[in-house]
Amino acid sequence: MRARSSVLCLVAALLAPTAAAAESGPTRAATLGLTAVQPLPPWKDAGLGLAPWAGFIMPAWRDWKVTGRAGWIGHLDKEQNVGSESIRYQNWELPVLAGIEYSPAGERGLLFSAELGYVLQHTRAEYLNEPAATATDHGGGIAVGGGYRINGLQIRVQYFMFGLPDPAKQKALMFGVRWSLPM
């Protein structure tokens, strides 16, 4: 019981906006973003992806912020030759991520972020003269990276893994921009 009370107090302290954050402007913001997703080896069946995102960001404690976002990553089709046959892959993912962001410089400067969440992945493979095969998978996902903030605009780079606890096949680099809109 005592441990539970301590954890609840810690969470409440981290999520409560500080007086300094309240004085410096809006305490919460909606976010919109656009990200390019480059799959890394050994993830062979997905082409370059493009992802629109929507989410939120709110001050937690000093230079720390709580973030959350959801999006859809659509990949360009990718073809692979297997012997004399060609296979065309179509992929998409639905990630839902939440995490923390640290920006010591305030509204202008470097930022660092870590997010954890859930990812639903769908793959469709089309073989020549055969019916298409589809597969849907899900699991945990993590995105770690950083960027640069200029007021409400962020330029970000993140290393993205999904399919946890076995992320060996799905890794990607994400390059994107995110706009914060005061709520």
C-alpha positions as CSV (number, residue, x, y, z in Angstrom):
1,M,0.0,0.0,0.0
2,R,2.8,2.4,0.9
3,A,4.7,1.6,-2.4
4,R,1.5,2.3,-4.4
5,S,1.0,5.7,-2.7
6,S,4.6,6.6,-3.4
7,V,4.2,5.7,-7.1
8,L,1.0,7.7,-7.4
9,C,2.6,10.7,-5.8
10,L,5.6,10.5,-8.2
11,V,3.3,10.2,-11.2
12,A,1.2,13.1,-10.1
13,A,4.3,15.2,-9.5
14,L,5.7,14.5,-13.0
15,L,2.4,15.2,-14.7
16,A,1.5,18.4,-12.9
17,P,2.5,21.5,-14.9
18,T,5.0,23.6,-13.0
19,A,4.4,27.3,-12.3
20,A,7.2,28.2,-14.7
21,A,5.7,26.2,-17.5
22,A,2.3,27.8,-16.9
23,E,3.8,31.3,-17.0
24,S,5.7,30.8,-20.2
25,G,2.7,29.9,-22.3
26,P,0.2,27.2,-23.0
27,T,0.5,24.1,-20.8
28,R,-0.7,21.7,-23.5
29,A,-0.5,21.5,-27.3
30,A,-1.9,19.3,-30.0
31,T,0.7,18.1,-32.5
32,L,0.7,17.3,-36.2
33,G,3.6,15.7,-37.9
34,L,4.9,14.2,-41.1
35,T,7.7,11.6,-41.1
36,A,9.7,9.7,-43.8
37,V,10.5,6.2,-42.6
38,Q,13.5,4.4,-44.1
39,P,13.5,0.6,-43.3
40,L,16.9,-0.8,-42.2
41,P,18.2,-4.3,-42.9
42,P,17.2,-7.1,-42.4
43,W,13.7,-5.6,-43.0
44,K,13.6,-6.4,-46.7
45,D,9.9,-6.4,-47.7
46,A,9.2,-2.7,-47.1
47,G,10.0,0.4,-49.2
48,L,10.4,4.0,-48.1
49,G,7.4,5.0,-45.9
50,L,5.5,8.2,-45.3
51,A,3.7,8.8,-42.0
52,P,1.2,11.5,-41.0
53,W,0.9,11.8,-37.1
54,A,-1.4,13.4,-34.6
55,G,-0.9,13.7,-30.9
56,F,-0.3,15.9,-27.9
57,I,2.5,17.3,-25.8
58,M,2.3,18.7,-22.3
59,P,4.8,20.0,-19.7
60,A,5.6,17.5,-16.9
61,W,8.5,18.8,-14.8
62,R,11.0,21.5,-15.6
63,D,12.5,20.7,-19.0
64,W,10.6,17.4,-19.3
65,K,7.4,16.9,-21.4
66,V,4.9,14.0,-21.8
67,T,4.1,13.1,-25.4
68,G,1.7,10.8,-27.1
69,R,1.0,10.3,-30.8
70,A,-0.7,7.9,-33.3
71,G,-0.2,7.6,-37.0
72,W,-0.3,5.5,-40.1
73,I,2.9,4.5,-42.0
74,G,2.3,3.7,-45.6
75,H,5.3,2.2,-47.5
76,L,6.1,2.3,-51.2
77,D,5.6,-1.2,-52.8
78,K,8.8,-3.2,-53.0
79,E,9.6,-6.0,-55.4
80,Q,12.0,-8.9,-54.8
81,N,13.1,-11.5,-57.3
82,V,13.0,-15.1,-56.0
83,G,14.5,-17.4,-58.6
84,S,12.5,-16.7,-61.8
85,E,9.5,-15.2,-60.0
86,S,8.9,-11.7,-58.7
87,I,7.1,-11.0,-55.4
88,R,5.6,-7.5,-54.7
89,Y,5.2,-6.5,-51.1
90,Q,2.8,-3.8,-49.8
91,N,3.2,-2.8,-46.1
92,W,1.6,-0.4,-43.6
93,E,1.8,0.1,-39.8
94,L,-0.5,1.8,-37.2
95,P,1.7,2.9,-34.3
96,V,0.4,4.4,-31.1
97,L,3.3,5.8,-29.0
98,A,3.6,7.6,-25.7
99,G,6.8,8.8,-23.9
100,I,8.9,11.7,-22.7
101,E,10.8,14.5,-24.2
102,Y,13.7,16.5,-22.7
103,S,14.4,19.9,-24.1
104,P,16.9,21.8,-21.9
105,A,16.9,24.9,-24.1
106,G,13.2,25.5,-23.7
107,E,11.3,26.6,-26.9
108,R,14.5,26.8,-29.1
109,G,17.3,24.3,-29.2
110,L,18.0,20.6,-29.0
111,L,15.5,18.0,-27.7
112,F,15.8,14.3,-26.9
113,S,12.9,11.8,-26.8
114,A,11.9,8.2,-26.0
115,E,8.5,6.7,-26.8
116,L,7.1,3.3,-26.2
117,G,3.8,1.9,-27.5
118,Y,1.9,-0.6,-29.6
119,V,2.2,-1.2,-33.4
120,L,-0.1,-3.0,-35.7
121,Q,1.6,-4.2,-39.0
122,H,0.0,-5.4,-42.2
123,T,1.9,-7.0,-45.1
124,R,0.5,-8.2,-48.5
125,A,2.6,-10.3,-50.8
126,E,1.6,-10.8,-54.5
127,Y,3.1,-13.6,-56.4
128,L,2.9,-13.8,-60.2
129,N,-0.2,-15.8,-61.3
130,E,-1.1,-16.6,-57.6
131,P,-3.6,-15.2,-55.1
132,A,-2.2,-12.6,-52.8
133,A,-1.1,-13.6,-49.3
134,T,-1.6,-11.2,-46.4
135,A,-0.3,-11.2,-42.8
136,T,-1.1,-9.0,-39.9
137,D,1.1,-8.8,-36.8
138,H,1.3,-6.6,-33.7
139,G,3.6,-6.0,-30.8
140,G,5.5,-3.4,-28.8
141,G,7.3,-0.5,-30.4
142,I,10.0,2.0,-29.3
143,A,11.2,5.2,-30.9
144,V,14.4,6.9,-29.5
145,G,16.0,10.0,-30.9
146,G,16.3,13.8,-30.9
147,G,16.0,16.9,-32.9
148,Y,15.8,20.6,-32.9
149,R,12.9,22.8,-31.8
150,I,12.2,26.3,-33.0
151,N,9.1,27.5,-31.1
152,G,6.2,25.3,-32.3
153,L,8.2,23.5,-35.0
154,Q,10.4,20.4,-34.4
155,I,12.8,18.7,-36.8
156,R,13.3,15.1,-35.6
157,V,15.4,12.0,-36.2
158,Q,14.4,8.8,-34.5
159,Y,15.5,5.1,-34.4
160,F,12.3,3.1,-34.6
161,M,11.9,-0.6,-33.7
162,F,8.7,-2.6,-33.5
163,G,7.7,-6.2,-33.0
164,L,9.0,-6.3,-29.5
165,P,10.0,-8.5,-27.7
166,D,11.7,-9.7,-31.0
167,P,12.6,-6.5,-32.9
168,A,15.3,-8.2,-35.1
169,K,13.3,-7.8,-38.4
170,Q,11.7,-4.4,-38.1
171,K,14.0,-1.4,-37.6
172,A,13.8,1.9,-39.3
173,L,15.1,5.5,-39.2
174,M,12.4,8.2,-39.1
175,F,13.1,11.8,-40.3
176,G,10.3,14.2,-39.7
177,V,8.8,17.5,-38.7
178,R,6.2,18.2,-36.0
179,W,4.1,21.3,-35.4
180,S,2.6,22.1,-32.0
181,L,-0.7,23.9,-31.9
182,P,-1.7,25.4,-28.5
183,M,-4.8,24.0,-26.9
